[in-house]
Amino acid sequence: MSPILGYVGALAVGAGLALVVGGLRRSTPGRVALSTVTGGDDPIRSSRDLREEWLRQGLLERVVRPTVERFARAGRRITPWARSAALRERLDNAGYAAPVESFLAVKMASVGAGLVLAVAYAALGGARPLVALVVAAVAGYALPELVVHSQGQKRQEAISRTLPEALDLLALTVQAGLGFEQGVAEVTEEVTGPLATELDRMLKEQQLGRSRREALVALHERNRSEELRALVSALLHADRLGTPIADTLRVQARELRRRRRALARERAGKAPVKLLFPLLFGIFPAMFVVIIGPGALRIIEALIR
């Protein structure tokens, strides 16, 4: 085995032990006492009671959670603030409400797993150790973000597909006399998918004390669907000018249907171009073999005779 593999393996083992020991140190009974408020005459419990409580917490609270927090701090140190904001935007697009620190911990853990696999692969003679380590580190760091980006794109496309029907239903409910929030609540009960999740989150934010404008701005910032952003912008404009919500929803529903028909025509126009290469390289050669093949065999047999 190459000496570098021994050094990397020792480094990985040492880093793992340091994380575990650091996690244990971070959750010692003395530290638990600092964050615990107790009743009774004596607010400070004995170290024996604190140690028993610490032991009852289980492996998750004593080791795993502190280790994850240390991974998160390591990722936060090497991630600029602008990059963290971009990650927050991607997490919102994909529908993840977890903190950015948790995602950074996942990225650091992915890098560690990639390095371990690279060491094992290089030990078996699969590649040069240095190349395997570099590739594994880059792939482990980028893979979670690529997955989140892909899920975010699919989620925003699903929102754009569901929005026309949901907007028609919302316009009908508001025109029937319901308020905007009541109409949105009816839509969330009838519509499924990420759009219903986003609308339900907007309603809950209003119930927790946010104004309608603040909830709409947050909805606008969390999503990158052009149709949804256009709808939210129109609603904000109507709220600022005092325009009736029912008229705004009716106009937006008509505009969204028009845009959907235009998009369908555009995709239909692109279909022949997309079918050209499969026809040339997949279907036509097989047809030529089936049609010309028997005749070509007979000609060859006749020439041989």
N, C-alpha and C positions, 0 to 999 in steps of 0.2 A: 504494500500500500504506500502511496506517496506521502511524504512527511506533511504536506499541506493538509491532507485529509485528517491526520491526527490532530493538527493544530485547530482545524475548524471544528472537529468533533469535540475536542476539549473545550473550545470556546462556547459551543452550543450547550454542552452540559453545564458549564459554569454559569452561563446566562440563565438557564432554567433554574438552577439551584438558587441563584441570586434572586430571581423573581419570586420563587416559593418562600425563601427566607424573608425577603422583603414584605411579602404579603402576610406572613405570620407575624412579623414585627409590627406591621401596621395595625393589626387587629388584636394586639395583646390586651389582657384584662385592664391594664392601666389606661390604655386609650379608650376602651369601652366606657370606663368610668367617666371620662371627660364629656361624653355625649349622652349620658344617662341621667335623667332627673327622677329621683325617687321620692316617695312620700314617707311619713313617719317622723319620729323625733330626730333620727340621725340621717341626714341626707346623703352621707357618704357610706356606702356599704363596705364590708370587709373584703380584703383581697381574695379570700377563699370563695365568697359568694360570687364575686366578679369572675373568677376563674371558672367556676361551675357554669355560670351563664355563658361565658365564652365557649366552653366546650360543648354546650348544648346547641350552639348555633349551627353546627354542621360544617361539612367541608366547603359548601358553596360560599358561606359568609366568611369563613376563616381564611380560605386560600384562593378560591377561584375568583371571587369578586375583587379582592385587592390586586390580584395578578392582572385581571382585565383592566383595572384602573391604571396600573403602571404601564401597560401596553398603550392605553389611550394617551397618557401623558407623553410617552415617547413619540407617538405619532403626531401629537400636537406641537411638539418642539420642532420637528422637521417640516411641518406644514405651514406655509405662510397664511396670513389672515385672509388674503384674497382667495387663496385656494380653498380655505375652509368655507368661505361664503359660496363658492361655486359648488362644493360638495353638498352644502345645505340645500342649494337649489335643486341639485340632481336627486337628492333624497326626497324632497317634496314632490318632484315630478313623478317619482316612482311610487309615492304613497307611503313612505317610511317616515314616521314621526319620531324615530329614535334620535338622540343627540348625535352631533357630528363626532364627538369623542368616541362613542361606541363604534361608529363605522371606522374610525382611525384605528381602534383596537383590533377590529377584524382585519384590516389591512396589514397591521404589524404581525398578527398571528398567521396570516396567509404568507407573509414573507418568511417567517420562521419555518412554517411547514414546507415551503418551497426549498429552503436551504437544507433541511433535513433530507428531503427526497433527492436533492442534487448530490449530497454527500453519499447517500446510499447508491445512487446511480453511477457516480464516478468510481466508487469503491469496487463495483462490479466490472469496471473497465469499459463503461458505456461511452465516456467522453472525457475530455481534459477537465481536471478539477476546477480550474479557474473559470473556464468558459461555462461549465455547468452551474457554478455558483452565481455568476453574473446573470445568466439567463433566468435562473430560478428566482433570484431576488427581484428582477424587473417584472417577470411574469406574476409573481406573487403579489407585488405591489399594485400592478395594473388590473389584475383579473377582477377583484371585487368591484372596482369602479366601472369596468366594462359591463359587468352583469347589471349593475344598478342603472347604467345609461340605457342598456337595451330594454330593461323592464320599464323605464320611464317613457321611452318612445312608444312601446306597445300600449302603455296605460293612457297616454295622451291621444293616441289614435282611437282607442276605445271610447274615450270621452267625446271626441269629435263625431264618431259614428252614432252615439246614443243621444247627442244633444238635440237634433231636430225633433225627434218624437217627444222628448222631455219638454222642449220649449213650446211645442204646440199644446201639450197638456197644461203647462203652466199658464199660457195665455188664455186658455179656455177657463181655467179655474179662477183666474183674476177677473176676467170679464163677467163671470157668473156672480161676482160679488165678494169673493174671499179676498183677504189681505194678501200681501206679497209673501209674508212668512208662512201663512196657512197654506197658500198655494204651493210653496216649496216643500212643505211637509207632506202634502198630498203626492207630489211628484216623487219624493224619496220612497214613498210606500209602493208606488207603481213601477218605478224604474229600478233596475238592478245594475250593479257594476261600479266602476270607479266614480262615475258622475254622481250616483246616489250617495256614495261615501263623502265626496267633496261637499255636496249640498247639505248633507246631514251635519258635517263638521261646521259649516258656516252657521247653521241654526244653533248649534250648541255654543258656539262662540258668542252669539248674540244673547243666549240665555245666561251666559256667564258675565255679561255686563258690557260687551262690545256693542258699539252702535252699528247700524246697518252699513254705513259707509265704510267703517273700519273692517267689518267682516267681508265686504265685497273686495276691498283692496287686498286683504290677505288671500282671498280666493284667486284674485288676479295674479298675485306674486307667486303662488304655489304651483301654478299650471302654465304650460306653454302651448296649449291648444289654441290655435288662432281663432276658431269659432267661439270658444268660451271666453277668451280675452275680449273679443269684439262685443259679446253680449254684456260682459261686466262693465266695459267702458261705456256702453250705451246706458246701462242702468245708473252708473255714477253720474253721467251727464244729465240724465232725467231727474235724478235726485237733487242735483245742484240747481237746475233751472225750474224745478217744480212741475215738470211735465208728468201727466198721468202715466203710471206704470203700465196700465193695460194697453195704451196706445204704443208705448215703446216695445212691449213684448210682441204685439201684433206685427209691427214693422220688422222687428228682428226675426220673427218666425218666417215671414215672407222672404226676407233677404237670405236667410239661411237655406230655405228650400231652393231659391234661385241659385245660390252658390253650389248647393249639392248637385243640382242638375248640370251645371257647368262642369263640375268636377267629373261627373259620370261621362259627359261627352268627351272631355279631355282624355280620360282613361280609355274610352272606346277608340279614340283616334290613335292612341299609342299601341293598341293591341296588335295591328298588323306588323308593325316594326318589331315588336317583341316576339312575334311568331316566326319571323323570317329566319333567324339562326337555327331554331329547332327544326324547322322544315328543311333547311339546306343540309344540315349536318346530321340529322337524326331520322327523319321520315323519308326524304327523297332517296338516300342511298339504299334503304331497305326496299323501297318500291322498285328501284332499278334492278336490284338483285332478284326480286320475285318476278318481275316482268321480263327482263332481258336474260336472266340466268338460264332458263331452259333452252332458249334459242341459241345462246352462246355455246352451251354444251353440245348441242346437235351440230353446230357449225364446226366445232373443234373435232368431233368424232368423224364428220365427213372429210375433213382435211387430212386426218390421220390415215383413214382408209385409202 
